[in-house]
Amino acid sequence: MPGPRGDGPVAASEPGGRPGGDRLERWRGRVLAVVGLGQIGGSLAAAARPLVGRVLGFDRDPAALDHALAAGWVDAGSSAGLDLLREADAVVLAVPLGAMPAVLEQARPFLRPGVLLTDTGSVKGPVVAAARQHVPAQVAFVGGHPMAGTERWGAAAADPGLFRGCTWVLTPAAPWGDEAARPWIPLLEAAGARVLLMDPVDHDRHVALASHLPLLVAAALAGTARRGAGSLPHLAGLVAGGFRDTTRVAGGHPVLGRDMLRANWVHLAPWLEILKEELDRLARAVSPAGPGEGPAGPEGRAGGTGAGGDDLTALPQGDEGGDPLFRYLDAARRFREAILHRPGPSAETARPGSSEDG
């Protein structure tokens, strides 16, 4: 088997290239099914609709399916089951990582021999393992991961231009091999992506640093600000582009973030230790006396429970509320949203000299 497993990533797309008409011709008249019509699945359905014969959409949320139908991104679909997959020539599973094994199992009876199958999950090791267990022998599977998306989620966040200029990683693996990846390349290129072939484990090692560690950093920064909000009454009026940009990915759905971080923890943990070392080095560089508690430390710790912070720190209720990682990510997300959209202090309440900086 050539390429990605032995020689590292392989750029399947030429830089700036577009697929030739003959390469895309195999998709004309074909039926593409997209399972999961959130931001990624909805965007792919929208981008692929002019390129294929029909697009079938599936989402357990009827509102998401209705949105895609009304927008003209899908021709038909279902929110009650996957039976219509029998009509598909190619299937994309754009569902959360935690749901992937169950969806693969549910889809299995409806996948015709010869159908092309891929996914959009952000961690490939567990998906490939589930595919080996559930994908029928005559179905060609290749893992996929578009390096795209924003902190928004759901069908309303879908955009047919989302993949323009992004890298879309395909991760061929045994027993299907590189042949399972090749048919997807012209379609993904036509959607605007640059396709890169990688080994699944190599992919997971790379995205641990490139994608998953940034989420931890963003959530930790939002969590730090959340703890300090009670003792810093003008914080909401002072956060601006730096805080907004640095914490952007912490605004994503906490279930998606939780599943991603846990699924790739084996590769993420070493980078987190290195990040801690880098923060220590940075602290020593800033303070020649060495990192210490400093005057802001106790203030920050007290802030999370002080007056004025209660409305920003309430934890979610429901089935997910007992999961500490979900709670942390959700609290960081909601604090970020609250502080970025909270009106700043008025001219009367933010008088010169009314803060410690004054």
N, C-alpha and C positions, 0 to 999 in steps of 0.2 A: 504494500500500500504506500503510495507516495506521500510526501509532503508533511502535513502539519504535525504528525506525531513524531517524526524523526528529525525534521529540520526547522522546527519553530513555525511561527505564523506564516501563512501564505496569502499575499494580497490577490484575491480572486478578481478584483476590479482594477482597471487601469485608472490612475489618478485623473480625475476630471472626465473620465470616459462615460459614455452612455451606451446602452446595449443596442446592437444592430437590430434592424427589423426582423431579420431571419432568426435571430436568437429568441426574440420575444414571440415569434409567430406560434410557437408551441402552446402559448397560453391563450391565444385567440379562441374563443368558443368554449374554453374550459370552465368548469365550475369550481370556484374557490370558496371554502367554508372557513369562517373565522369564529372560533369559540371564545367568547369573552369580548364584549364591545366597550371596554373602558378606553382610556386614553390611547394605549398602544394598539389594541385590537381594532378600535373604531377608526383610528388613523390609517391603519393598514387597509382596512376595508374600503375607506374613502379613496386612498391612493390607488388601490388596485382596480377599483370599479371600472375605469375606462380601458383597462388593459386586458380584461378577461371577459368571458361570455356572461357569467352570472356570479354574484356573490351571495352566499347564504350566511346569515348571522345568527348567533346563538348567545343568549345571556339569560341568566336566571332572573334578572330584574326586567320585568316587562317594559318599564319606562326607558331603559337603555335600548332595547330592541326597537321600541316605537321611535325613539330619537333617530336611530340609524336608518330606519325605513323612511321617515319623513324627510331626512336629509338626502335620500337617494343613494346612500352608501351601500345598502344591501337590497337585494330584490325580494327576498323572502327569508323567513327564519322562524325560530321557536324559542320560547322561554320555558317550555315544559318538558323538553327532552331532546335527545340527539338523533332521533330517527332519520332526520333529513340528511344526515351525513352520508347516507347510502348514495345520494346523488352527486357527491363531491369527487372531483379528481385530485384535489389538493386540500389539505386541512392545516390551519394554524391554530394552535392552542395558546391563547393569550389570557391565561387565567393566573391567579396568584400562585406562588410556589407551593404553598401549603395545600392547595387544592389539586395540584397537578397529578399525583398518583391516582386519586379517585376519578378525575376526569378521563385520564387515559383508560382506566378500567371500564368506565361507562361508555366510552367511545368505541372500544374494541369490537363489539358485535356489528357495528355499522360501517366499519372501514373496509372498502372493497379491495380485493387483490390489486396491487399495482398503484394504489393511491400514494401520493406524496404527503408526508407528515412532518411538521416542524412545530417549534414552540417559541415563546419569547421570554422565557424565564431568565432572571439575572444571575442564577447559579446553575451550572450545567451538570455537575457531578450527580446530585440527587435525581435530576430529571432523566439523565441517561440511564441511571440504575432503574428507575421506574419504567422507562420505555422498554428496556430489555425484559422486564417482567410482563408487561401488558401488551406490547405492540405485536400484532400478528406477523407471522413469518414472511408473508408476501407484501408487507407494507414497508416502504422505504422511509426511515426516520432519520432526521438530522436535527440536533439541537441548534437553537438560534437565540441571539440576544442583540436587539437593537440598542446601541448606546445613544439613546434619545429619551425624551420625556421631560416633564417638568414636575414641580411639586403638586400640581393639580391632578385630579383623578376623576374617573367616570366618563361617561359618554359625552358629556358637555365639554370636556377638555380635549376631545379628539380634533385632529387637524390634518387634512390630507398632505400638508407640506411639512409635517413633523420630521420626516426622515431625510429631508434634503441636506446633504453634506455630512450626515452622520455615518459612523461605522456600524455595520451590521455584521456581527460575528456569527459564523456557522461553525459548529463543532462536530465534524464527522467522527464516528466511533464505530468499533466493531459491534455487531456483525454487518452493519450496513455500508460502512466505508464512504469514501469521497463521492462515489456515484450518487449517493442520496442528496448531496449538497448541490451538485451542478445544476439541476433544473431550476433551483430557486434563484440562482444568481441573476439572470436577466430580469426577472420580475422585481427583485429588490433594488437592482440598479435603476430600473425604470421608475421606481418610487422615490429615487433620489439618493439612495444609500451607496456607500462604498463597502463592498463585501470583503471580509477577512476570514480565512479559514484557520482555526486553531484547534489544538487538542483540548478536550474538555477540562482536564486538570490544569493545564497551562492557562486557559481562560480564567478559571476560578482564582488562580494565584495572582493574575494581573488585576482583575477587577476588585479584589480585596483591597488593594492600594488605590486604584484609580477611581473607584466608585463607592465602595462600602465604608472605608475609613472616613471619607468626607462626611458621610451621614452621621457617624459617631461624633465627629468633631462639631458638626452643626448642632446636633442635639445637645451635646455637652455645653456649648456656648449658650444656647437658649435656656438650658437648665440652670446654668450659672446666673444668668440675668433674672430668671424666675426667682431664685433664692434671694437676690439682692433687691428685688422690686419693692418690698415692703419698707425698706429704709431709704429708698431713693425716690422721693415723690415726683420728681420731674423726669424720670427715666423715659416715660412714654413720649414726652415731647422732644427728647434729644436723640432718640434712635433714628438713624437715617440710612443712607445707602450702604454704609459699611456693615451695619448689623443686618440689614435686609439681605444683602447679597451673601454674606458669610453664612447665614442661617437658612438660606432658601430651601435646601433639600430637607431640612427638618420640618418643612411644611407639608411633606407628603403623608400619605395614609399610613398610620402606625402599624396596621396589620401587615402591609406590604414590606415596610421597613423591618419589622420584627422577624418575619419569615426569612428575608434576605440575609440579615445579619446572623441569625442562628444557623441557617443552612451553610454558610461559608465561614463559620467561626474557626475552623481548623486552619484556614489560610489567613484569616483576619487577625487572630490573636497575636502572632509575631509582630505584625505591623503596629498594633496598638502598643506593644511594649517599646518599640522603637520610637513611636510618637511620644510616649512618656519620657524617654531619655532626651528627646529633642526639646521638649518643654523644660526639662530640668536644665539643659545646656543654655537655653534661651534665658531662663530665669537668672542663672549665674552671670550671663553676659550683661543683663540689665542691671543687676545688683551685685557689684563687686564683693559685697560682704557675704553673698550666697543667698539662695532663696529662703525666705522666711515667711512668717505669718503676716507681718505688716499690719498697718492700721486698718486696711480694708477687709482683712480676713474675718474678724468677728462680726463686722457689719454685714458682710455678705451672708454669713451663716444665719444671722438673726433675721435677715430680711425676709426669708421665705415664710416665716411664721408671724411677721409683724403686721401691724395694721396697714391696710391698703393693698395687701397682697392676696387676700382671700379670694377675690373674684377672678384672679388670674390663675389660681393654682388648684381649683377643684378637679378631682380625679374622675375618670369616666365610670359610669355604672354599666351593669350588664355582664354578659358572659366573659368578656375580655378583661374586666376590671381586676381580676385576681392575678393576672400575669404581670410581673414586675417590669419586664422589658416593654410590653405594650403600654403600661401605665407611664413609664418614663417618656417614651416617644410621643405618646398622645399629649401628655402634659406639656412637653416642650413645644409641640406643634401648636397647641391651643394658646399657650402663652405668647408664642411668636405672633400668631394671628391677632390676639387681643392687643398686644402692645403696638403693633404696626398700624392698627386701625383705630386705636384710642386717640381721641383728640388731645392735643398737647395742652399745657396749662395756659390759662388766659393771661393777658398782660397784667391783670391785677394780682393773680395768684403767683405769678413768676416774676415778682419785683426784683430789681437788682439788689443783691445782698440777701435774698431769701434762701439761697443755697449755700453750701459750704464753699463752693467755688467763688462765690461773690466777693 
